[in-house]
Amino acid sequence: MITVLVGENREKLEEMLFERINRPGNAAIGVVKQGDVIKLFERDSLKDMVDLKDKIIELADALLRDKEGILHRAVLEKVEKLLIEHILERVNGNQLRAARILGINRNTMHTKIRKLGIDPNRYKE
């Protein structure tokens, strides 16, 4: 999947992307627009999204007994921690860049890192 963060010239960029995607032979490419983000993916990767649904259900079922009454928060924290760790790894522990990619304030990022028990230094090269 390719994710494009759109800034200036949004209309021009969208027009260019859609023009290239809609060319003959690109039938296997799909597009999802979410706010300032455009995601391009192979239509076959929709299967991966279905797998994600199954994984989240498995996680909820695994946490159900121990986290009854706080299951929603527990599942979201697990997923959020994995996401933040993944992005920190991709940006070599740079918290400001990670916050920008995630679309959150740097102070929020620091708070989440502390709350979730993440060591950002672990991801620095």
N, C-alpha and C positions, 0 to 999 in steps of 0.2 A: 504494500500500500504506500502511496506517495501522499504526504500531507503538505499543503501549501498554505502558509499564513499570509493572508492578503492584507496589504497596507494601502498605499496610494495606487491610483489607476486600477481600482478593483474591476470596473466594467471592462476595461481593455484586456486585463489578464483573463477574466472569465471568458470573454469572447474568443481570445486566442486558444485557451485550453479546450473549450467546447468545439471549436473549429477542428482542432487536431484530433480530438477524440472521436468526432463524428465522421471521420474519413473512412472510406471503405476498408474493411479488414480489421477495424478496431471494435468490432461488436462485442468483444470479451471485456471491454473496459466499462466500468460504472463510475458514477460521480455522486458524492454526497456533499452538500453545502451545509455548514453549521456556523452561523455567524460570520466571523472573519476567516474561517478555515474552509478550504476546499480539499476534499479527500478523493484521490483517484485510486481505484482498486480493480483487480481482476475479478470478474463476476464469479469465478470459481471460489474466490476467497470468502464469499457469503457462507460457505460451509464452515469456515473458521469462526464466523460470528455465531452460528448455531452451536458449535462446540463450546464457545465461550458461555453461552446460556447454560449449557449442561454443566460446565465447570462451576458456575456461580451457584447453581442449584445444589451441586455436590457439596460445595463449601458451606452453604446454609444448612444443609442436612447434618454435616459433620459438627457444626457449632451449636445446633439446636438445643441439645441437652444441657450443655454448659452455659450457654448464653441466652437462655429463655428470658424474655422480657427486654433484652437489649440486643437481640439478634440483628436488627437492621443496622445499628451502630457498629456491631462487631464485624459484619460482612463488609460494610463500607470502609472501615479502618484497615482491614486486611487488603482489600483491593487498592485503596489509596496508598498504603505503604509500598506495595509492589510497584505501583506506577511511579511514585516518587523515586524509589531506588533505581528503577530502570532508567529514568531520565537523568538522574545524577550520574549514573554510570556512563551514559552517552555523552555527557558534557564534562566528564572528568572531575566531578564533584563541585563544579561551579554553580553555587546556589542561585545567584542572580540570573544566569542563563536558564537554569532549570525552572525558576519561577516564571520567567517570561514565556517559555515554551508551554508551561502548564496554564498560563493565563491567570496567575495569582500574584498578589503583592509579595515582595521579598520578605516583609515582616511575617506575613501569613505562612510563607514557606519555612522560615526559621521556627515558628511556633509549631507547625506540623512535624517538622523534623524532630524537635524535642519531644513532643507528645507521643509520636510513634516510635521513639527510641532508635532513630536512624543515625548512623555515624557517617556524615558526609566526607570525612577525611579518608574513609575507606575507599572512596572512588577516585581520589586524586592520584595522578600518575607520578 
